[in-house]
Amino acid sequence: MTQATQTQQRGILLSEAALRQVKSLQDKQGQDLCLRVGVRQGGCSGMSYMMDFEDVSKITPDDEVFDYDGFKIICDRKSLLYLYGLMLDYSDAMIGGGFQFTNPNAAQTCGCGKSFGV
């Protein structure tokens, strides 16, 4: 896992590799977008992670906003209850690459790492 770009005071931590990747993906979109991270019911362990780009105009007062060198990650407060302390990392490995979620709140995680249970 690569080192986080911010201290543990952040609710959602982002590695330098993940920050580079999301900024690269944002540049390809050609818009000023933020990354929404959250949870939803489902997945093989009970809850699954979700993340997608969203226009910054859709940030609501109920969202927590984490700024990483001008790039914003947003998370609704209900999801943050399950994600506080989450480390989002990125690997470009041929097998097992992509975004990885390390969630200190997860009591169990599925084999693919995309869902969890508490």
C-alpha positions in Angstrom: 0.0 0.0 0.0 1.3 3.4 -0.8 1.5 6.2 1.7 -1.5 8.4 2.3 -1.4 12.0 1.2 -3.0 13.3 4.3 -2.9 12.5 8.0 -5.4 10.3 9.9 -7.5 13.4 10.6 -9.3 12.7 7.3 -12.4 10.6 7.3 -11.4 9.0 4.0 -7.7 8.6 3.2 -6.3 8.6 -0.3 -3.0 7.2 -1.3 -0.7 9.1 -3.6 -1.3 6.4 -6.3 -5.1 6.7 -6.0 -4.9 10.5 -6.1 -2.9 10.3 -9.3 -5.3 7.9 -10.8 -8.5 9.8 -10.0 -7.0 13.0 -11.2 -6.0 11.3 -14.5 -9.6 9.9 -14.9 -11.0 13.4 -14.0 -8.8 15.0 -16.7 -10.1 12.5 -19.3 -13.7 13.6 -18.4 -12.7 17.2 -19.2 -14.8 18.6 -16.4 -14.4 19.9 -12.8 -15.7 16.8 -11.0 -15.4 15.4 -7.5 -15.4 11.8 -6.4 -18.4 10.6 -4.5 -17.6 7.6 -2.3 -20.4 5.7 -0.4 -21.9 2.4 0.5 -25.1 0.7 -0.5 -26.9 -2.5 0.5 -25.8 -5.5 -1.5 -22.7 -7.4 -2.5 -21.6 -10.8 -1.2 -20.8 -9.5 2.3 -23.8 -7.3 2.9 -22.7 -3.8 1.8 -20.8 -2.7 -1.3 -18.6 0.2 -2.0 -19.6 2.7 -4.6 -17.7 5.5 -6.1 -18.3 7.7 -9.1 -17.5 11.1 -10.4 -20.1 13.8 -9.8 -20.4 17.5 -10.6 -19.3 19.7 -7.7 -22.7 21.5 -7.9 -24.3 18.3 -6.4 -22.4 18.6 -3.1 -25.1 19.0 -0.4 -24.9 20.3 3.2 -25.3 16.6 4.3 -22.0 15.7 2.6 -18.6 15.6 4.2 -16.0 17.1 1.8 -12.3 16.1 1.9 -9.9 18.1 -0.1 -6.7 16.6 -1.6 -4.6 19.2 -3.4 -7.7 20.7 -4.9 -9.4 17.4 -5.7 -12.5 16.8 -3.6 -13.8 13.6 -2.3 -17.4 13.7 -1.0 -19.3 11.2 1.2 -22.7 11.4 2.7 -22.7 11.3 6.5 -24.6 8.0 6.7 -22.0 6.2 4.5 -19.2 7.8 6.4 -20.4 5.9 9.5 -19.3 2.8 7.7 -16.3 4.3 5.9 -14.5 6.5 8.5 -10.8 5.7 8.3 -11.1 4.1 4.8 -7.9 4.0 2.8 -8.5 4.1 -0.9 -5.4 2.9 -2.8 -4.7 2.1 -6.4 -2.5 -0.5 -8.1 -1.8 -1.0 -11.8 -0.8 -4.6 -11.4 -2.0 -6.9 -14.1 -3.7 -9.3 -11.6 -5.5 -7.7 -8.6 -5.0 -4.2 -9.9 -7.4 -1.3 -9.7 -8.8 0.5 -6.7 -8.5 -1.2 -3.3 -10.5 -0.4 -0.2 -9.0 -1.0 3.2 -11.8 -0.4 5.7 -11.0 -0.5 9.4 -14.8 -0.8 10.2 -15.3 -4.0 8.1 -15.7 -7.2 10.2 -15.6 -9.3 7.0 -14.7 -8.6 3.4 -15.5 -10.6 0.3 -12.7 -12.1 -1.8 -12.8 -9.4 -4.5 -12.6 -6.6 -1.9 -15.6 -4.7 -3.3 -18.1 -5.5 -0.5 -17.9 -5.8 3.3 -19.9 -6.6 6.4 -19.9 -4.9 9.8 
